[in-house]
Amino acid sequence: MTQPQLRTERDGPVGRVILDNQARRNAISAQMWRDIPQAVAAFNADPEVRCIVLRGAGSEAFAAGADISEFEQRRAAEADVRSYESQVEAAHRALEASAKPVIAQIHGFCVGGGLAVALSCDLRYANASARFAIPAARLGLGYGVSGTSRLVATVGHAFAREIMFSARRYDAQEALAMGLVHRVLPDADLERHVQEMAAALAANAPLTMAASKSVINALIAPQGDFGAARAAVEACMRSEDYVEGRRAFMEKRAPRFTGR
């Protein structure tokens, strides 16, 4: 059996993070959780990368949760649980804190920890075959404060209660109606739409997108870092990109942003 792994690719200004554990519907292994922050950090450090896309390998699933087959080993003792949970939270924070916009390209199953990862991304686009669920209530495990906070911030407390209490599976149109995803595409059109969206984001001002992300994250966090958000906004106003944006507008041409 092929070992689960996290793969990365780069296509011009777009970096891709690929969850690859197809034998288990791309369930996320402990090693994959540990690798996510490193993958995001590498793309963050590359000035040529303007947008990050996260997707599952193959065509069956985005990610069918955490790899439960490891739980007996990874979550048997209290210390093991704390270590595992800290690795998972570090992966979520890396996606949320990246100054670059992160798109979740969701096809097939997006369940449990897979949905939690998607919620840590900025934008979520799904195909019509996508299916969503958080089955914690059927597994007897407690769903953490951070993960629940992301869910509530996305769909509101009313839908969050139904998702958590019922543990039922939702189709793509139901997910769209509650705001869990931004748009649903025909199966054959999802990848093209994400490519077009990523290209559009890559052409926008990086500092402005980073500032917008910082402000939004501060607004929805229980204890948001408004100091960092204000600093990001001020950096935009002092940037070369702000000058370029104004000039391009006046000259009626497409701006050429550099992230400086």
KOLKOLDREN-332256 format. One record per residue (C-alpha): residue number from 1; x negated, y negated, z. Coordinates in nm, 2 decimals, always signed. Each point is the difference from the previous one (the first is absolute). Layout:
! residues N
+------+--------+--------+--------+
| resi |     px |     py |     pz |
+------+--------+--------+--------+
|  NUM |      X |      Y |      Z |
...
+------+--------+--------+--------+
***
This chain:
! residues 260
+------+--------+--------+--------+
| resi |     px |     py |     pz |
+------+--------+--------+--------+
|    1 |  +0.00 |  +0.00 |  +0.00 |
|    2 |  -0.13 |  -0.34 |  -0.09 |
|    3 |  -0.09 |  -0.21 |  +0.30 |
|    4 |  +0.21 |  -0.31 |  +0.06 |
|    5 |  -0.18 |  -0.32 |  -0.08 |
|    6 |  +0.04 |  -0.37 |  -0.05 |
|    7 |  -0.11 |  -0.11 |  -0.35 |
|    8 |  -0.07 |  -0.35 |  -0.12 |
|    9 |  -0.01 |  -0.14 |  -0.36 |
|   10 |  -0.04 |  -0.34 |  -0.14 |
|   11 |  +0.16 |  -0.14 |  -0.32 |
|   12 |  -0.12 |  -0.35 |  -0.06 |
|   13 |  +0.13 |  -0.22 |  +0.28 |
|   14 |  +0.22 |  +0.28 |  +0.14 |
|   15 |  -0.13 |  +0.25 |  +0.26 |
|   16 |  +0.19 |  +0.32 |  +0.05 |
|   17 |  +0.01 |  +0.21 |  +0.32 |
|   18 |  +0.14 |  +0.35 |  -0.07 |
|   19 |  +0.13 |  +0.25 |  +0.26 |
|   20 |  -0.10 |  +0.34 |  -0.14 |
|   21 |  +0.13 |  +0.30 |  +0.19 |
|   22 |  +0.24 |  +0.14 |  -0.26 |
|   23 |  +0.02 |  +0.35 |  +0.16 |
|   24 |  +0.18 |  -0.17 |  +0.29 |
|   25 |  +0.19 |  -0.28 |  -0.20 |
|   26 |  -0.29 |  -0.24 |  +0.08 |
|   27 |  +0.04 |  +0.04 |  +0.37 |
|   28 |  -0.26 |  -0.23 |  +0.16 |
|   29 |  -0.28 |  +0.19 |  +0.18 |
|   30 |  -0.20 |  -0.14 |  +0.29 |
|   31 |  -0.29 |  -0.05 |  -0.23 |
|   32 |  +0.22 |  -0.19 |  -0.25 |
|   33 |  +0.12 |  -0.23 |  +0.29 |
|   34 |  -0.37 |  -0.07 |  +0.08 |
|   35 |  -0.09 |  -0.07 |  -0.36 |
|   36 |  +0.28 |  -0.26 |  -0.07 |
|   37 |  -0.17 |  -0.28 |  +0.19 |
|   38 |  -0.33 |  +0.07 |  -0.18 |
|   39 |  +0.17 |  +0.00 |  -0.34 |
|   40 |  +0.18 |  -0.33 |  +0.07 |
|   41 |  -0.31 |  -0.16 |  +0.14 |
|   42 |  -0.20 |  +0.09 |  -0.32 |
|   43 |  +0.27 |  -0.16 |  -0.21 |
|   44 |  +0.01 |  -0.30 |  +0.23 |
|   45 |  -0.37 |  -0.05 |  -0.04 |
|   46 |  +0.02 |  +0.01 |  -0.38 |
|   47 |  +0.08 |  -0.35 |  -0.13 |
|   48 |  +0.11 |  +0.14 |  -0.34 |
|   49 |  +0.28 |  +0.20 |  +0.16 |
|   50 |  +0.31 |  -0.22 |  +0.04 |
|   51 |  +0.27 |  +0.25 |  +0.08 |
|   52 |  +0.02 |  +0.35 |  +0.16 |
|   53 |  +0.24 |  +0.28 |  -0.11 |
|   54 |  +0.07 |  +0.29 |  +0.23 |
|   55 |  +0.16 |  +0.32 |  -0.14 |
|   56 |  +0.02 |  +0.37 |  +0.03 |
|   57 |  -0.17 |  +0.25 |  -0.23 |
|   58 |  +0.20 |  +0.20 |  -0.25 |
|   59 |  +0.37 |  -0.05 |  -0.06 |
|   60 |  +0.18 |  +0.16 |  +0.30 |
|   61 |  -0.06 |  -0.23 |  +0.28 |
|   62 |  -0.14 |  -0.33 |  +0.12 |
|   63 |  -0.07 |  +0.16 |  +0.34 |
|   64 |  +0.21 |  +0.25 |  +0.20 |
|   65 |  -0.12 |  -0.14 |  +0.34 |
|   66 |  -0.30 |  +0.09 |  +0.22 |
|   67 |  -0.14 |  +0.34 |  -0.05 |
|   68 |  +0.19 |  +0.19 |  +0.27 |
|   69 |  -0.22 |  +0.31 |  -0.05 |
|   70 |  -0.28 |  -0.18 |  +0.18 |
|   71 |  +0.21 |  -0.10 |  +0.30 |
|   72 |  -0.08 |  +0.31 |  +0.21 |
|   73 |  -0.37 |  -0.08 |  -0.03 |
|   74 |  +0.01 |  -0.38 |  -0.02 |
|   75 |  +0.28 |  -0.08 |  +0.26 |
|   76 |  -0.03 |  +0.29 |  +0.25 |
|   77 |  -0.15 |  -0.21 |  +0.28 |
|   78 |  +0.08 |  -0.35 |  +0.12 |
|   79 |  -0.35 |  -0.13 |  -0.10 |
|   80 |  +0.05 |  +0.16 |  -0.35 |
|   81 |  +0.33 |  -0.18 |  -0.03 |
|   82 |  -0.14 |  -0.33 |  +0.09 |
|   83 |  -0.29 |  +0.04 |  -0.24 |
|   84 |  +0.23 |  +0.11 |  -0.29 |
|   85 |  +0.25 |  -0.28 |  +0.06 |
|   86 |  -0.28 |  -0.26 |  +0.01 |
|   87 |  -0.13 |  +0.13 |  -0.34 |
|   88 |  +0.36 |  -0.02 |  -0.15 |
|   89 |  +0.05 |  -0.36 |  +0.14 |
|   90 |  -0.34 |  -0.11 |  -0.14 |
|   91 |  +0.11 |  +0.12 |  -0.35 |
|   92 |  +0.33 |  -0.20 |  +0.03 |
|   93 |  -0.19 |  -0.31 |  +0.13 |
|   94 |  -0.25 |  +0.02 |  -0.29 |
|   95 |  +0.29 |  -0.01 |  -0.26 |
|   96 |  +0.18 |  -0.28 |  +0.19 |
|   97 |  -0.30 |  -0.21 |  +0.06 |
|   98 |  -0.15 |  +0.02 |  -0.35 |
|   99 |  -0.01 |  -0.35 |  -0.15 |
|  100 |  +0.09 |  +0.16 |  -0.33 |
|  101 |  +0.36 |  +0.10 |  -0.08 |
|  102 |  +0.06 |  +0.37 |  +0.03 |
|  103 |  +0.27 |  +0.17 |  -0.21 |
|  104 |  +0.15 |  +0.34 |  +0.09 |
|  105 |  +0.08 |  +0.19 |  -0.32 |
|  106 |  +0.26 |  +0.25 |  +0.13 |
|  107 |  +0.11 |  +0.31 |  -0.19 |
|  108 |  +0.17 |  +0.31 |  +0.14 |
|  109 |  -0.02 |  +0.06 |  +0.38 |
|  110 |  -0.09 |  -0.29 |  +0.22 |
|  111 |  +0.06 |  +0.14 |  +0.35 |
|  112 |  -0.11 |  -0.06 |  +0.36 |
|  113 |  -0.36 |  -0.11 |  +0.00 |
|  114 |  +0.02 |  -0.05 |  -0.37 |
|  115 |  +0.28 |  -0.25 |  +0.04 |
|  116 |  -0.19 |  -0.17 |  +0.29 |
|  117 |  -0.30 |  -0.05 |  -0.24 |
|  118 |  +0.23 |  -0.14 |  -0.27 |
|  119 |  +0.14 |  -0.25 |  +0.26 |
|  120 |  -0.35 |  -0.12 |  +0.07 |
|  121 |  -0.03 |  -0.10 |  -0.36 |
|  122 |  +0.12 |  -0.34 |  -0.12 |
|  123 |  +0.21 |  +0.12 |  -0.29 |
|  124 |  +0.18 |  +0.32 |  -0.06 |
|  125 |  +0.12 |  +0.12 |  -0.34 |
|  126 |  +0.17 |  +0.34 |  -0.04 |
|  127 |  +0.11 |  +0.23 |  -0.27 |
|  128 |  +0.36 |  +0.13 |  -0.02 |
|  129 |  -0.11 |  +0.34 |  +0.13 |
|  130 |  -0.15 |  -0.14 |  +0.32 |
|  131 |  +0.14 |  +0.13 |  +0.33 |
|  132 |  -0.06 |  -0.17 |  +0.34 |
|  133 |  +0.03 |  +0.12 |  +0.36 |
|  134 |  -0.14 |  -0.02 |  +0.35 |
|  135 |  +0.07 |  +0.34 |  +0.15 |
|  136 |  -0.14 |  -0.07 |  +0.35 |
|  137 |  +0.33 |  +0.08 |  +0.17 |
|  138 |  -0.01 |  +0.35 |  -0.15 |
|  139 |  -0.36 |  +0.06 |  +0.11 |
|  140 |  +0.03 |  -0.12 |  +0.36 |
|  141 |  -0.28 |  -0.26 |  -0.03 |
|  142 |  +0.00 |  -0.36 |  +0.10 |
|  143 |  -0.03 |  -0.26 |  -0.27 |
|  144 |  -0.24 |  -0.27 |  +0.11 |
|  145 |  +0.06 |  -0.36 |  +0.06 |
|  146 |  -0.21 |  -0.12 |  -0.29 |
|  147 |  +0.17 |  +0.23 |  -0.26 |
|  148 |  +0.34 |  -0.09 |  +0.13 |
|  149 |  -0.08 |  -0.37 |  +0.00 |
|  150 |  -0.10 |  +0.02 |  -0.37 |
|  151 |  +0.33 |  +0.18 |  -0.08 |
|  152 |  +0.21 |  -0.25 |  +0.19 |
|  153 |  -0.18 |  -0.29 |  -0.16 |
|  154 |  +0.08 |  +0.15 |  -0.34 |
|  155 |  +0.36 |  +0.12 |  +0.02 |
|  156 |  +0.13 |  -0.16 |  +0.32 |
|  157 |  +0.09 |  +0.18 |  +0.33 |
|  158 |  +0.34 |  +0.13 |  -0.13 |
|  159 |  -0.14 |  +0.20 |  -0.28 |
|  160 |  -0.30 |  +0.10 |  +0.21 |
|  161 |  +0.23 |  +0.15 |  +0.26 |
|  162 |  +0.17 |  +0.22 |  -0.27 |
|  163 |  -0.33 |  +0.10 |  -0.16 |
|  164 |  -0.15 |  +0.10 |  +0.34 |
|  165 |  +0.31 |  +0.15 |  +0.17 |
|  166 |  +0.13 |  +0.20 |  -0.30 |
|  167 |  -0.34 |  +0.12 |  -0.14 |
|  168 |  +0.18 |  +0.04 |  -0.33 |
|  169 |  -0.13 |  -0.03 |  -0.35 |
|  170 |  +0.08 |  -0.31 |  -0.21 |
|  171 |  -0.01 |  -0.02 |  -0.38 |
|  172 |  -0.17 |  -0.28 |  -0.18 |
|  173 |  +0.31 |  -0.21 |  -0.05 |
|  174 |  +0.09 |  +0.02 |  +0.37 |
|  175 |  -0.36 |  -0.11 |  +0.08 |
|  176 |  +0.04 |  -0.29 |  -0.24 |
|  177 |  +0.33 |  -0.11 |  +0.15 |
|  178 |  -0.15 |  -0.02 |  +0.35 |
|  179 |  -0.32 |  -0.18 |  -0.11 |
|  180 |  -0.23 |  +0.29 |  +0.06 |
|  181 |  -0.14 |  -0.04 |  -0.36 |
|  182 |  -0.01 |  -0.30 |  -0.22 |
|  183 |  +0.11 |  +0.16 |  -0.32 |
|  184 |  +0.09 |  +0.35 |  -0.15 |
|  185 |  -0.12 |  +0.09 |  -0.34 |
|  186 |  +0.08 |  +0.29 |  -0.23 |
|  187 |  -0.25 |  +0.27 |  +0.06 |
|  188 |  -0.18 |  -0.06 |  -0.33 |
|  189 |  -0.03 |  -0.38 |  +0.06 |
|  190 |  -0.14 |  -0.01 |  +0.36 |
|  191 |  -0.37 |  +0.01 |  -0.09 |
|  192 |  +0.04 |  -0.26 |  -0.27 |
|  193 |  +0.19 |  -0.23 |  +0.22 |
|  194 |  -0.26 |  +0.03 |  +0.28 |
|  195 |  -0.28 |  -0.06 |  -0.25 |
|  196 |  +0.17 |  -0.32 |  -0.12 |
|  197 |  +0.07 |  -0.12 |  +0.35 |
|  198 |  -0.36 |  +0.06 |  +0.11 |
|  199 |  -0.13 |  -0.18 |  -0.31 |
|  200 |  +0.23 |  -0.30 |  +0.08 |
|  201 |  -0.12 |  -0.01 |  +0.36 |
|  202 |  -0.36 |  +0.03 |  -0.11 |
|  203 |  +0.05 |  -0.32 |  -0.21 |
|  204 |  +0.13 |  -0.20 |  +0.29 |
|  205 |  -0.21 |  -0.20 |  +0.25 |
|  206 |  -0.17 |  +0.25 |  +0.24 |
|  207 |  -0.03 |  -0.25 |  +0.29 |
|  208 |  +0.37 |  -0.10 |  -0.03 |
|  209 |  +0.12 |  +0.36 |  +0.01 |
|  210 |  -0.23 |  +0.07 |  +0.30 |
|  211 |  +0.14 |  -0.31 |  +0.18 |
|  212 |  +0.36 |  +0.10 |  -0.08 |
|  213 |  -0.07 |  +0.35 |  +0.13 |
|  214 |  -0.16 |  -0.13 |  +0.32 |
|  215 |  +0.29 |  -0.24 |  +0.07 |
|  216 |  +0.27 |  +0.27 |  -0.07 |
|  217 |  -0.19 |  +0.25 |  +0.22 |
|  218 |  -0.01 |  -0.25 |  +0.28 |
|  219 |  +0.37 |  -0.08 |  -0.03 |
|  220 |  +0.11 |  +0.36 |  +0.03 |
|  221 |  -0.25 |  +0.12 |  +0.26 |
|  222 |  +0.12 |  +0.00 |  +0.36 |
|  223 |  -0.31 |  -0.20 |  +0.09 |
|  224 |  -0.12 |  -0.15 |  -0.33 |
|  225 |  -0.34 |  -0.16 |  -0.06 |
|  226 |  +0.12 |  -0.34 |  -0.11 |
|  227 |  -0.35 |  -0.14 |  +0.04 |
|  228 |  -0.14 |  +0.23 |  -0.27 |
|  229 |  +0.31 |  -0.08 |  -0.22 |
|  230 |  -0.05 |  -0.37 |  +0.02 |
|  231 |  -0.37 |  +0.04 |  -0.08 |
|  232 |  +0.08 |  +0.20 |  -0.31 |
|  233 |  +0.24 |  -0.27 |  -0.12 |
|  234 |  -0.26 |  -0.27 |  +0.06 |
|  235 |  -0.26 |  +0.20 |  -0.19 |
|  236 |  +0.23 |  -0.01 |  -0.30 |
|  237 |  +0.02 |  -0.38 |  +0.01 |
|  238 |  -0.38 |  -0.03 |  +0.00 |
|  239 |  -0.05 |  +0.26 |  -0.27 |
|  240 |  -0.12 |  -0.04 |  -0.36 |
|  241 |  +0.30 |  +0.21 |  -0.10 |
|  242 |  +0.23 |  -0.28 |  +0.13 |
|  243 |  -0.18 |  -0.25 |  -0.23 |
|  244 |  +0.02 |  +0.25 |  -0.29 |
|  245 |  +0.37 |  +0.07 |  +0.06 |
|  246 |  +0.09 |  -0.38 |  -0.01 |
|  247 |  -0.21 |  -0.05 |  -0.31 |
|  248 |  +0.15 |  +0.30 |  -0.18 |
|  249 |  +0.35 |  -0.12 |  +0.08 |
|  250 |  -0.07 |  -0.35 |  -0.13 |
|  251 |  -0.17 |  +0.14 |  -0.31 |
|  252 |  +0.28 |  +0.25 |  -0.06 |
|  253 |  -0.23 |  +0.31 |  -0.01 |
|  254 |  -0.05 |  +0.32 |  +0.19 |
|  255 |  -0.22 |  -0.05 |  +0.31 |
|  256 |  -0.33 |  +0.18 |  +0.04 |
|  257 |  -0.03 |  +0.08 |  +0.37 |
|  258 |  -0.32 |  +0.11 |  +0.16 |
|  259 |  +0.09 |  +0.05 |  +0.36 |
|  260 |  -0.22 |  -0.29 |  +0.11 |
+------+--------+--------+--------+
***
